[in-house]
Amino acid sequence: MSTKRIIEDKDFCRIVIATRRGARNITMRVKPDGLYLTVPPYSKTDKVLSTLEQFRADLRERFLQVAVRPIDFSFRIEADCFRLSLSPSHLKCFTVRQMPSGEVTVFCPEHTDFSDEAVQKLVRGAILRAMKKVAAEFLPPLLSVWAERFGLTYRKVRITAARSRWGSCTSAKTISLSCYLMLVPSHLIDYVILHELAHTREMNHGPRFWELLDSMTAGQALRLRGELRRFRPSF
């Protein structure tokens, strides 16, 4: 059974130490909300932290690249398929509008205190809802086009808010797509959709799956997978 310890830290905000049965070594992973360590059972916290110190500088640099940054009026998203900005408003409430240009604007009271953690949570929630709404309008038709082009079928599509998985496909051919896809370049959106459509025929990642996906991506499946793995969302 796993156990979890959470320690506040000046560099990572928090360090989460999870004990996992079967683990033989300490593994370290930076995430937007902190540093996550997986350790063998009965590992002593002080020894784990001592080991961490050997890698702190490198991990700190990586954390700065992915850490969640405070949102204020200078915040913008300018992705291929999703644009969003914040704007001050005389209204006393937060309002989200999709403009005629297609860009989404989050109107905030002009004296909004962005240093307030509750405000940050509220604004991020508004941005996420806007992104999910645009994704629900944009991704299903695109999925339908690619499915028709390659003669593949699926039962239904779901739009999720998953951060750790771009998409998935069940054995019942239900395809799930993360709204965070709206932040990636358009050719990688296509790749994720084609990847999930390939699973409607091959439900594993064996040689036949990659042969099929290669035939759908002009032989670029592995290159596109590598590019997607290196991509980090801006929100």
C-alpha positions as CSV (number, residue, x, y, z in Angstrom):
1,M,0.0,0.0,0.0
2,S,1.4,3.4,-0.9
3,T,1.8,6.3,1.5
4,K,2.3,10.0,0.8
5,R,4.2,12.8,2.5
6,I,4.0,16.4,1.5
7,I,6.8,18.9,2.4
8,E,6.8,22.6,1.7
9,D,9.8,23.7,-0.3
10,K,11.3,27.1,-1.3
11,D,12.1,26.0,-4.9
12,F,9.2,23.6,-5.7
13,C,6.4,25.0,-3.5
14,R,5.9,21.5,-2.3
15,I,7.6,18.1,-2.5
16,V,5.3,15.1,-2.7
17,I,7.0,11.8,-1.6
18,A,5.0,8.7,-2.4
19,T,6.0,5.3,-1.2
20,R,5.3,2.5,-3.8
21,R,5.6,-1.2,-3.1
22,G,8.0,-2.7,-5.7
23,A,10.0,0.5,-6.2
24,R,13.7,0.0,-5.9
25,N,15.0,3.4,-6.6
26,I,14.0,7.0,-6.1
27,T,12.4,8.6,-9.1
28,M,11.8,12.3,-9.4
29,R,9.4,14.2,-11.6
30,V,8.5,17.9,-11.8
31,K,4.9,18.9,-12.4
32,P,3.3,22.3,-12.5
33,D,2.3,22.1,-8.9
34,G,5.5,20.7,-7.4
35,L,8.2,18.0,-7.3
36,Y,7.0,14.4,-7.1
37,L,9.2,11.6,-5.7
38,T,8.5,7.9,-5.8
39,V,10.5,6.0,-3.2
40,P,10.8,2.4,-2.0
41,P,9.0,1.3,1.2
42,Y,10.5,2.3,4.5
43,S,12.6,5.1,2.9
44,K,13.5,7.7,5.5
45,T,12.5,11.3,4.7
46,D,15.9,12.8,5.6
47,K,17.8,10.4,3.4
48,V,15.3,11.0,0.5
49,L,15.8,14.7,0.8
50,S,19.6,14.3,1.0
51,T,19.5,12.4,-2.3
52,L,17.3,15.1,-3.8
53,E,20.0,17.8,-3.1
54,Q,22.3,16.2,-5.6
55,F,19.8,17.0,-8.4
56,R,18.1,20.1,-7.0
57,A,19.7,22.6,-9.4
58,D,18.7,20.7,-12.5
59,L,15.2,19.9,-11.2
60,R,14.7,23.5,-10.3
61,E,15.5,24.6,-13.9
62,R,13.0,22.1,-15.2
63,F,10.4,23.1,-12.6
64,L,10.7,26.8,-13.7
65,Q,9.8,25.7,-17.2
66,V,6.6,24.0,-16.2
67,A,5.5,25.8,-13.0
68,V,2.1,27.4,-12.9
69,R,2.6,31.1,-13.4
70,P,0.2,33.7,-11.8
71,I,-2.4,35.0,-14.2
72,D,-3.0,38.8,-14.6
73,F,-4.1,41.2,-17.3
74,S,-0.9,40.4,-19.3
75,F,-1.9,36.8,-19.7
76,R,-2.6,35.5,-23.2
77,I,-3.0,32.3,-25.0
78,E,-2.2,32.4,-28.7
79,A,-2.3,28.8,-30.0
80,D,-3.2,27.8,-33.5
81,C,-6.8,27.0,-32.7
82,F,-7.5,28.9,-29.5
83,R,-6.8,32.5,-28.5
84,L,-7.7,34.0,-25.2
85,S,-6.9,37.2,-23.3
86,L,-8.0,39.0,-20.1
87,S,-9.4,42.5,-20.1
88,P,-10.5,44.9,-17.3
89,S,-14.2,45.6,-17.0
90,H,-16.4,48.1,-15.0
91,L,-18.6,45.1,-14.1
92,K,-18.2,43.7,-10.6
93,C,-18.2,40.0,-11.8
94,F,-16.0,37.9,-14.1
95,T,-17.5,37.4,-17.5
96,V,-16.4,35.2,-20.4
97,R,-17.2,36.1,-24.0
98,Q,-16.3,34.7,-27.4
99,M,-15.7,37.6,-29.7
100,P,-16.7,37.8,-33.4
101,S,-13.0,37.1,-34.2
102,G,-13.2,33.8,-32.4
103,E,-10.9,35.0,-29.6
104,V,-12.2,34.4,-26.1
105,T,-12.0,37.3,-23.6
106,V,-12.2,37.0,-19.9
107,F,-13.5,40.3,-18.5
108,C,-12.3,40.9,-14.9
109,P,-13.2,43.7,-12.5
110,E,-10.7,46.5,-13.2
111,H,-9.4,46.4,-9.6
112,T,-9.0,42.6,-9.5
113,D,-6.3,41.5,-7.0
114,F,-4.5,38.8,-8.9
115,S,-2.3,38.0,-5.9
116,D,-5.3,36.5,-4.1
117,E,-5.2,32.7,-4.4
118,A,-9.0,32.5,-4.6
119,V,-8.9,34.9,-7.6
120,Q,-6.3,32.8,-9.3
121,K,-8.5,29.7,-8.9
122,L,-11.6,31.6,-10.2
123,V,-9.8,32.9,-13.3
124,R,-8.2,29.6,-14.1
125,G,-11.6,27.9,-13.8
126,A,-13.1,30.5,-16.2
127,I,-10.3,29.9,-18.7
128,L,-10.7,26.1,-18.4
129,R,-14.5,26.3,-19.0
130,A,-13.9,28.5,-22.0
131,M,-11.3,26.2,-23.4
132,K,-13.6,23.2,-22.9
133,K,-16.5,24.9,-24.6
134,V,-14.4,25.8,-27.7
135,A,-12.9,22.3,-27.7
136,A,-16.4,20.8,-27.7
137,E,-17.2,22.9,-30.8
138,F,-13.9,22.4,-32.6
139,L,-12.7,18.8,-31.9
140,P,-15.7,16.6,-32.7
141,P,-16.2,17.8,-36.3
142,L,-12.5,17.4,-36.9
143,L,-12.6,13.9,-35.6
144,S,-15.5,13.2,-37.9
145,V,-13.6,14.5,-40.9
146,W,-10.5,12.3,-40.2
147,A,-12.6,9.3,-39.5
148,E,-14.5,9.6,-42.8
149,R,-11.2,10.1,-44.7
150,F,-9.7,6.9,-43.5
151,G,-12.9,4.8,-43.3
152,L,-12.8,4.4,-39.5
153,T,-15.8,4.5,-37.1
154,Y,-16.2,5.4,-33.5
155,R,-19.3,5.3,-31.2
156,K,-19.1,8.7,-29.5
157,V,-16.7,11.4,-28.5
158,R,-16.1,13.0,-25.1
159,I,-14.3,16.2,-24.2
160,T,-12.4,16.0,-20.9
161,A,-10.2,18.3,-18.9
162,A,-7.4,15.7,-18.5
163,R,-4.0,17.3,-18.3
164,S,-2.0,14.0,-18.2
165,R,-3.6,12.3,-21.2
166,W,-4.3,14.0,-24.6
167,G,-6.8,11.3,-25.7
168,S,-8.0,7.8,-25.2
169,C,-10.1,5.2,-26.9
170,T,-12.1,2.4,-25.2
171,S,-12.9,-1.0,-26.6
172,A,-16.4,0.2,-27.2
173,K,-14.9,2.9,-29.5
174,T,-15.6,5.8,-27.3
175,I,-13.0,8.4,-28.0
176,S,-12.0,11.0,-25.3
177,L,-10.1,14.1,-26.2
178,S,-8.6,16.6,-23.7
179,C,-9.6,20.2,-24.1
180,Y,-5.9,21.0,-23.5
181,L,-5.4,19.9,-27.1
182,M,-6.6,23.4,-28.0
183,L,-3.2,24.6,-26.8
184,V,-1.0,22.5,-29.1
185,P,-0.1,23.2,-32.7
186,S,-2.8,22.1,-35.1
187,H,-0.7,19.3,-36.7
188,L,-0.3,17.7,-33.3
189,I,-4.1,17.9,-32.7
190,D,-4.5,16.0,-35.9
191,Y,-1.9,13.5,-34.7
192,V,-3.7,12.8,-31.4
193,I,-7.0,12.4,-33.3
194,L,-5.5,10.0,-35.8
195,H,-3.8,8.1,-32.9
196,E,-7.1,7.5,-31.2
197,L,-8.9,6.6,-34.4
198,A,-6.2,4.0,-35.1
199,H,-7.1,2.4,-31.8
200,T,-10.6,1.8,-33.1
201,R,-9.0,-0.9,-35.3
202,E,-5.9,-1.8,-33.2
203,M,-6.5,-1.6,-29.4
204,N,-2.8,-1.9,-28.5
205,H,0.5,-0.3,-29.4
206,G,1.9,-3.3,-31.3
207,P,3.6,-3.2,-34.7
208,R,0.2,-3.3,-36.6
209,F,-0.9,-0.2,-34.7
210,W,2.2,1.8,-35.7
211,E,2.0,0.5,-39.3
212,L,-1.6,1.8,-39.5
213,L,-0.8,5.1,-37.9
214,D,2.2,5.5,-40.1
215,S,-0.1,5.0,-43.2
216,M,-2.3,7.8,-41.8
217,T,0.5,10.2,-41.1
218,A,2.7,9.8,-44.2
219,G,5.2,7.8,-42.2
220,Q,5.6,10.4,-39.5
221,A,3.9,8.7,-36.5
222,L,7.0,8.3,-34.3
223,R,8.4,11.8,-35.1
224,L,5.0,13.3,-34.2
225,R,4.8,11.3,-31.0
226,G,8.2,12.6,-30.0
227,E,7.2,16.2,-30.8
228,L,4.0,15.9,-28.7
229,R,6.0,14.4,-25.8
230,R,8.2,17.5,-25.8
231,F,5.3,19.9,-25.8
232,R,4.4,21.7,-22.6
233,P,1.0,23.5,-22.4
234,S,1.2,27.3,-21.6
235,F,-1.7,27.0,-19.1
